[in-house]
Amino acid sequence: MLYYSTNHQIIPVSLKDAVISGLAPDGGLYMPVELPRIDASWFDAIELLSFREIALDVALAFLGEDVPAGVISEIVNDSFDFPVPLPPVQDSIYSLELYHGPTMAFKDFGARFMSRLMSYLYRDEDRDLNVVVATSGDTGSAVAAGFHNVEGINVFVLFPRGQVSRLQQKQITTWEGNIHAIEVDGTFDDCQKLAKQLLGDRELNAGFPVTSANSINIGRLIPQSFYYFYAYSKLKQSGLPLVFSVPSGNFGNLTGGLMARAAGLPVHRFIASTNINDVFAKFIDSGIYSPAPSLQTISSAMDVGDPSNFARISDMMEGDIDKFKKQISSYSFTDNATREAIAEIHNENGYIMDPHGAVAFLGARKYLRESNDRVNVVFLETAHPAKFPEIMKTAIDDPGSIPPQLKAVLNKKEKYHRAGNDLGELRSYILETNNPESL
Ligand SMILES: *Cc1c(COP(=O)(O)O)cnc(C)c1O
């Protein structure tokens, strides 16, 4: 399978080139030239398959031409060794809990799969690969966990000063060995911009290859389609159409869903649920995409003013606003509405949603109220509520206990490099890390 750039200025490249370079040389994002089409008969017995079996079949459809089946199977089994529950939360509304991986956020799906795929594709190279990742909280730790101790790979995690939770910061900064945390004096958007610049830095790349682990990397998006198929398998017996509400920031999660749909998954509609960073909802209303500086909210992993995957989604919709509208609705919600939803559901049945999942829940409910459709709506619960204890306490009295994975990290010692919002500084740090003798 070949991968083209959403800027259309290069000849399509191999899977290896797409995953290893992350961003295309023309600044575009890679997409499969042709999305695979899964045979309709496969869905006949999908309800009998486990998560891993579904993931394997879908992964084979996307990657089978380029990676041996045995390797794909190993990557799938290693990556997805945790449960994916789908409890009902309200009438016709289900929570797809994507937070049972090691860092307790849905980023584990993409990061674990991508890191294993990347190290397979990079196995014959002799120079270290430098993985740069900008994080607003969850990506950094998931990528760090995915790549920790992988031979031949250095990871640089850029996080915005003072804008990740205490626990998230611990999860980013308490690694040893090949994981390097960098606190940037800037916003998440600044971190993202710096990561892109490092990727595009030809001189640096000539000596020290740099790649990205952000959702601009196609290697992360493919696994983010798997759980859409799985949710379908669990609710198929009801016979009702299926709607997904996706809490969105950079829109990588939604892109995974759209890829699943394009590959044949019967999805009635997607709801792109956002906090007040609402450029996408405005776009769906007006047909005009105008990026804005990001605003801080309690669902901080979604504080994105210029979603990086917009280019991919736009290509899938052939730039046609009517196609967007046919498949995707978008709603935005305030922090107050989000807190109220957390409190309301907790009072109603004891279920605890994190602020990101709560935004998606709100989108699910709004859709049901407005459409009156007889459907099942699955909202994606993307982080464990215990990752945000301070915020949860502003919504409910008892935010529940902290799971052991998170507790363990609280006692570890932090270690990180401080940097300005400055490309040169980061460049030197990467050079020094690759070449300690030069100091
Ligand atoms: C990253 C993240 C999101 C947003 O996902 P995108 O793919 O960037 O749209 C939502 N919730 C949580 C908890 C996240 O970590």
The ligand as a MOL file (V3000), in Angstrom:
LIG
                    3D

  0  0  0     0  0            999 V3000
M  V30 BEGIN CTAB
M  V30 COUNTS 15 15 0 0 0
M  V30 BEGIN ATOM
M  V30 1 C -5.8440 13.2630 23.0040 0
M  V30 2 C -7.0890 13.1710 23.7610 0
M  V30 3 C -8.3160 13.5460 23.2120 0
M  V30 4 C -8.4350 14.1270 21.8180 0
M  V30 5 O -8.1220 13.2010 20.8170 0
M  V30 6 P -7.7690 13.7060 19.3500 0
M  V30 7 O -7.4210 12.4900 18.5980 0
M  V30 8 O -6.6360 14.6640 19.4810 0
M  V30 9 O -8.9940 14.3850 18.8250 0
M  V30 10 C -9.4470 13.3850 23.9710 0
M  V30 11 N -9.3830 12.9160 25.2290 0
M  V30 12 C -8.2240 12.5750 25.7980 0
M  V30 13 C -8.2290 12.1000 27.1910 0
M  V30 14 C -7.0380 12.6800 25.0960 0
M  V30 15 O -5.8900 12.3350 25.6640 0
M  V30 END ATOM
M  V30 BEGIN BOND
M  V30 1 1 1 2
M  V30 2 1 2 3
M  V30 3 2 2 14
M  V30 4 1 3 4
M  V30 5 2 3 10
M  V30 6 1 4 5
M  V30 7 1 5 6
M  V30 8 2 6 7
M  V30 9 1 6 8
M  V30 10 1 6 9
M  V30 11 1 10 11
M  V30 12 2 11 12
M  V30 13 1 12 13
M  V30 14 1 12 14
M  V30 15 1 14 15
M  V30 END BOND
M  V30 END CTAB
M  END
